[in-house]
Amino acid sequence: MLYENIKKLVEYGIQTGLTPECERIYTTNLLLELFQEDSYEDVEIDSSSIELEAVLEGLLDEAVKRGIIEDSIGFRDLFDTKIMNCLVPRPAQVQKTFAEKYEESPEAATEYFYKLSQDSNYIRRYRVKKDMKWKVDSPYGEIDITINLSKPEKDPKAIAAARNAKNTAYPKCQLCMENEGYAGRLDHPARENHRIIPIEIAGGKWGFQYSPYVYYNEHCIVFNGQHIPMKIDKKAFEKLFDFVKLFPHYFLGSNADLPIVGGSILSHDHFQGGHYTFAMAKAPIEIGFKIPGYEDVEAGIVKWPLSVIRIRHKDEKRLIDLADHILRCWRSYTDEDAFIYADTEGEPHNTITPIARMRDGMFELDLTLRNNITTEEHPLGVYHPHAEYHHIKKENIGLIEVMGLAVLPSRLKEELEILADYLVNREDIRSNEKIVKHADWAETFSSKYEEITEANVMEILKKEVGEVFVHVLEDAGVYKCTEEGRKAFLKFVETLGV
């Protein structure tokens, strides 16, 4: 089976364009070396429908059988990345092809690179497709919901091995340039099949890659070549638009730069973008206004659960200057009546989550006002999912959620399946420790439906999960979508002209 799977894998590389035909023998020999095999016999294979997952599974089983690796998810993931690297072009070749495609069009370049990132198994298609995805209607437009199932759970062997492993600070984090080609460890993913496109942004060296856990179409990451902390400032707005000018079919946004309202990796300056239109981008301006000194810039409050100012202009420099003005005003803004505090005891609370895009020949920038203040009642954050919704979403509301895509924890898949059975069979939800957290929620919505059956229960649950996520977004809004909230929002807008 080893020879058969090696031949299938090489054929897969040739069919996908990862490996040129002239490198068939060379690639075969690289794979033989990995398996500590000195000989090879050409065998017959069915090359019409090669499934990468099945081929890799067979090769990993062979590696375990030969004692090359231990049989655990961690070790198997490290080794199958090493296997795939035998097929993938060297970075210089990828960069050369990307540049040639870019001469055709930015779309042609990103289409090539996205396909390569999937064909190389850097983006594990067969895991990503396991993610649960659906859409729900809301007063703010169609919201995207995902339950993330593409990150494998670490097994006890891997956890123990990682604990005993020697500590290292290389690469400093998963967003560093040094990840390209890195073999990985049990506490750091293998990146041998990973390729990065170098780009210049705001005069600095940056990297362009795709997320291995694509939450939406062409989910990309743009990161600083240096390991420096994230910061939202005028320079950040310049970087966003430099990228959008390079790839006008992509949006690019940033997590906020403070804990609670920020992203998971605040230690490395980076952005996220892609080729996707979120509900937030589709949301209209609800209240338009003019800012003195920037009367030529279209501006307004977006009809969205979070508090968003949208500004538009043909000249991105006007938007950069205005965004910097709004940011500086917001950083120092306090309105006790609206429970907005710029800082408490010297700790800053106000920041912005920005998203840049091009639309209809105009540059557009959405500025989402964020505040990370905590209280005894809301120790995880006042403008954070409130405790009543933690059974669905407890994690921070970052850039992706801000735009209208819920990234929900994998535990929900099993919990919703169990809950569905209990609802259909009218069993006591509180009797099951796995779903007792959902009991109050189930009681609030189950009476709305004439009948909950095996045929409709999952659709009902998906709809109700979506409604919870909308409430979560409303919790994250510093100004609520009410008459009182809009008055308080406009009170801040008035300060922009002072």
C-alpha positions, -999 to +999 in steps of 0.1 A: +000+000+000+029+024+006+039+024-031+003+028-042-003+058-018+029+075-028+020+072-064-015+085-057-001+115-038+024+124-065-003+121-091-025+144-069+004+169-069+006+169-107-032+170-112-035+201-089-005+218-103+015+217-071+041+195-087+053+197-123+053+165-144+091+168-147+095+164-109+075+131-107+105+110-099+122+136-077+090+139-056+086+101-053+121+099-040+115+126-014+085+106-001+104+073-001+131+090+021+104+102+046+093+066+050+128+053+053+122+032+022+151+023-001+132+007-030+101+014-051+079-005-075+056+012-100+021+000-094-013+005-110-036+031-095-070+047-103-060+083-109-095+095-119-107+103-083-079+106-058-091+117-023-063+135-005-077+127+030-078+090+023-043+089+008-028+108+037-046+086+061-030+055+045+004+071+046+001+081+082-010+046+092+021+033+074+043+058+094+028+046+126+033+009+116+070+016+108+075+034+142+083+067+125+056+085+144+033+079+174-003+073+167-019+106+179-036+136+162-007+158+172+021+136+157+000+127+127-006+164+119+031+172+122+040+144+098+013+148+071+025+184+068+060+171+062+046+147+036+027+175+018+058+197+017+074+172-008+048+184-033+046+221-027+067+246-047+095+265-029+085+300-017+104+317-045+084+298-071+051+306-054+060+343-052+071+344-088+038+328-100+018+351-078+035+381-093+028+369-128-008+363-120-010+398-104+001+412-138-032+397-152-052+410-123-053+410-084-082+386-086-061+361-107-033+363-081-054+357-051-074+329-068-041+311-076-028+315-041-060+305-023-062+273-044-026+265-037-032+270+001-060+245-001-043+220-025-012+220-003-034+209+027-023+240+046-061+247+046-074+213+054-105+212+032-118+180+047-118+195+082-131+229+072-161+213+055-171+197+089-179+232+102-216+238+106-227+269+087-261+286+083-277+320+079-305+336+099-326+367+092-324+395+117-336+432+119-301+440+107-299+417+077-289+381+072-264+370+099-239+342+093-235+315+120-207+289+122-198+262+147-161+257+144-152+220+141-120+223+120-096+226+149-089+190+161-089+184+199-055+176+213-053+142+227-037+134+262-005+121+246+001+154+228-007+175+258+017+155+280+045+156+254+041+193+249+043+199+287+076+180+288+090+196+257+118+221+259+105+257+259+114+277+228+106+312+216+110+304+179+088+314+161+077+340+186+040+334+176+019+318+149+018+351+129+056+355+125+074+352+092+095+324+107+065+301+104+070+295+067+085+260+064+087+255+101+084+218+110+063+225+141+060+210+176+032+196+196+026+230+210+031+249+177+015+238+144+036+225+115+039+250+087+062+232+062+035+234+035+028+270+043+037+298+019+037+336+024+035+364-002+056+394+008+040+427+003+048+463+012+024+483+033+029+518+046+066+515+037+071+483+058+076+446+050+044+426+056+032+391+048+000+380+031-014+345+037-047+327+043-061+315+075-059+277+079-094+279+095-112+297+068-144+311+084-155+327+051-144+329+015-107+336+010-102+345+047-068+361+046-043+374+072-020+403+066+008+406+092+037+427+101+071+413+092+082+423+127+068+409+159+054+441+174+020+447+192-012+457+175-021+493+177-050+512+163-038+546+152-035+568+120-008+545+107-032+515+110-057+532+088-030+539+062-020+502+062-056+491+057-060+513+026-026+504+012-038+468+012-072+476-003-055+495-031-034+464-038-064+441-037-095+462-043-117+431-044-108+423-007-119+441+025-094+444+053-101+450+090-085+450+124-094+437+158-094+464+184-062+469+204-075+464+239-083+432+259-119+419+259-128+438+228-096+429+210-084+398+191-067+367+204-032+377+193-026+413+204+011+407+205+016+407+167+004+436+145-020+420+119-052+424+100-078+400+086-096+403+053-110+384+024-134+381-005-167+381+013-195+406+019-208+405+055-241+416+067-225+447+083-212+458+049-247+454+034-263+474+063-273+509+052-265+543+068-294+550+092-286+586+101-264+607+079-244+636+092-216+661+082-185+667+102-171+703+101-139+704+082-149+671+064-181+682+047-169+665+015-169+631+032-201+611+033-206+600+069-233+584+090-244+559+117-249+524+103-280+504+111-262+477+130-263+463+165-228+475+173-221+513+171-206+520+137-197+552+119-193+547+082-173+572+061-169+573+023-147+592-002-129+588-034-096+599-017-086+575+010-063+602+025-095+621+035-108+590+053-075+584+070-074+619+084-110+618+095-107+583+110-077+595+130-098+625+142-127+603+152-103+578+170-086+606+190-120+620+200-133+586+210-102+577+230-108+606+253-146+606+253-166+601+285-204+603+289-214+591+323-251+591+315-245+566+287-220+547+308-191+555+285-158+561+303-126+568+285-106+554+314-109+544+350-079+546+374-056+552+344-068+522+324-080+531+289-113+517+277-121+533+244-108+520+210-121+512+175-125+481+153-120+494+117-129+478+084-118+492+050-131+483+016-138+497-019-173+499-032-186+515-064-153+532-070-153+548-035-131+540-005-152+531+025-142+528+062-164+514+090-154+525+125-169+504+152-167+521+186-156+497+213-153+500+251-139+473+274-150+485+309-160+459+335-183+460+365-192+436+393-224+428+375-204+422+342-169+411+352-161+400+316-172+433+301-202+455+300-201+456+262-195+419+260-219+389+257-239+390+289-241+360+312-275+349+300-260+342+266-228+325+277-244+291+271-241+299+234-213+325+232-190+336+260-158+344+240-148+379+230-165+397+201-137+402+177-135+415+141-153+386+125-182+387+149-184+425+146-190+421+109-219+397+115-204+361+115-207+341+147-178+318+154-193+295+180-175+268+201-174+232+188-191+219+220-224+233+206-227+206+179-231+178+205-251+200+229-276+210+202-280+174+190-288+162+226-310+192+232-330+184+200-337+149+213-349+162+246-371+188+230-387+163+206-392+137+233-403+163+259-377+151+284-364+171+314-335+192+300-322+200+335-316+163+342-287+162+317-255+180+329-244+185+293-274+206+283-287+220+317-270+253+308-295+256+279-327+249+300-338+285+306-332+294+270-352+264+258-381+273+280-382+308+266-385+297+229-402+263+230-436+278+237-434+299+205-438+268+183-470+249+179-451+216+176-414+206+178-408+175+159-378+155+146-384+171+112-382+207+124-362+208+156-328+215+142-341+244+120-358+258+152-326+255+171-305+271+144-330+300+142-329+305+180-291+303+181-290+330+155-313+352+176-291+347+206-261+358+186-280+390+175-285+398+212-248+391+218-240+417+191-265+441+207-247+436+241-214+446+224-228+479+211-218+508+233-249+526+220-281+506+217-304+507+187-330+527+206-342+563+205-322+569+237-291+551+223-292+571+191-294+604+210-264+594+230-245+583+198-253+617+181-241+634+213-206+619+206-209+628+169-214+664+178-181+665+196-163+656+163-168+692+151-156+709+183 
